[in-house]
Amino acid sequence: MFGGAIGDGGAKVSQNDQTQGSTNNPYSDSRGRKRVVVTGIGVIAPNANGVPDFEMALREGRSGLKHQETMVEAKFGCTVAGTPEGVDALCEKTFTEEELMAMNMNHRYAGLAAIEAWRDAGLTRPAADSDEVFWETGAIVGTGIGGMDTIAEKVVPLTNAGKIRRMGSVCVEQVMASGISARLSGLLALGNQVTTNSSACSTGTEALSMGMERIRAGLADRMLCGGAEAASHYIWSGFDAMRVLNRKSNDEPEKASRPLSASAGGFIPGSGGGVVMLESLESAIARRAPIRVELAGSGLNCGGHRMGGSMTSPNPTSVQRCIGDALADANIRPEQVDAINGHLTATGADPKEVESWARALEREPGSLPSLTATKSLIGHALGAAGGLEAVASILMVQHGFVHASINCEDVHPEIEKHAASIPHSTIEMPDLDVLVKAGFGFGDVNACLVFKRYRE
């Protein structure tokens, strides 16, 4: 369909190299790399399904956290989670009966979000019986724990009972890690790179970085990127066993996710799917596609489980380096950052993260950019977190606002010096030009994105 020539890639450079010459090509950045924009977004979230309602939920500070009877029955310490509602009805409208039989909850969340992003980008979903393949369009859509619900509810019990034949022919498709992206390739006839990444809580954020690099290198015109995670107590049980979920707010579900708060007692598990259509600016202009924002740069690294980093805790130095790498890649100076959508999980890592933002952006107390946590509204969606929070970040940049970080009226004492930067209600920011989004995951892995208001 929409062809694209192979172009020159560009290596990331240090912040000291930002002053090199610019190009006269409007489709390339100052280093000659293809500019990457967002032409479509799709979302299935605990507090809203679909982009218009999700934006409204963000603006209203609407929580999607609810009491979960399955967690009570399984004797969890935490009995609150974020689970999308009304998904079955959406699936019936969107997928055929045959497609639904082959899709578990993870696939369904990803499929609904990806199809919305596809249509939002001005594309028409191809017929299932057509020979049309979009050779210049691919997908990097990840998941943290994937088909755990299928494994727990079907594979293990049927195997243990000696009833393997009752598993059905689509079981492998549902449990294999790559099933989520492979399913999207069939739903949308994707012909470019199609893969599943998995880097714990930074998965969705990392996926956008990887997709951006493929487009920059001229290897694809469009890439669907993001993440999804099913709603299942089987997925959440290990975290409850670690005692990292909040057990103190079971009677007030909407107040249970408390990033930046002194009374934060751990994170609240979430679920859903967030998918972003990345596209080269050249391709988007050629087909007159809607452009929401520009993805100007990214950073990826690992702390090596050193200097305070571990399997479950980020190395603060690596976090600061990741933020700095993303800014350098985007050719953005620290003082140009207007807003931050942090990882901010409502654990003991929050104060360290905020300090890392302050150091990376060279900001003194009182001058940190507006700092918000989407997890306060939807919980921590694990492998889907980066995709969902990227969609929130894109909406904030495009429409000039920063949503509230709720439930932190009692700001953590170690964060108090930056309290003025935390919005407790939505603030309008018509001049918001640059927002930085980060994800920090188990394994000491970090990912950071720089979204920028699109200008020709």
Buried (B, 14 or more C-beta within 10 A) or exposed (E): BBEBEEBEBBEBBEBEEBEEEEEEEEBBBEBBBBBBBBBBBBBBBBBBBBBEBBBEBBBBBBBBBBBBEBBEEBEBBBBBBBBBBEBEEBBEEBBEEEBBEBBBBBBBBBBBBBBBBBBBBBBEEBEEEEEEBBBBBBBBBBBBBBBBBBBBBBBEEBEEEEEEEEBEEBBEBBBEBBBBBBBBBBBBBBBBBBBBBBBBBBBBBBBBBBBBBBBBBBBBBBBBBBBBBBBBBBBBBEBBEEEBBBBBBBEEBBBBBBBBBBBBBBBBBBBBBBBBBBBBBBBBBBBEBEBBBBBBBBBBBBBEBEEBBEEBBBBBBBBBBBBBBBBBBBBBBBEBBBBBBBBBBBBEBBBBBBBBBBBBBEBEEEEBBBBBBBBBBBBBBBBBBBBBBBBBBBBBBBBBBBBBBBBBEEBBEBBBBBBBBBBBEBBEBEEBBBBBBBBBBBBBBBBBBBBBBBEE
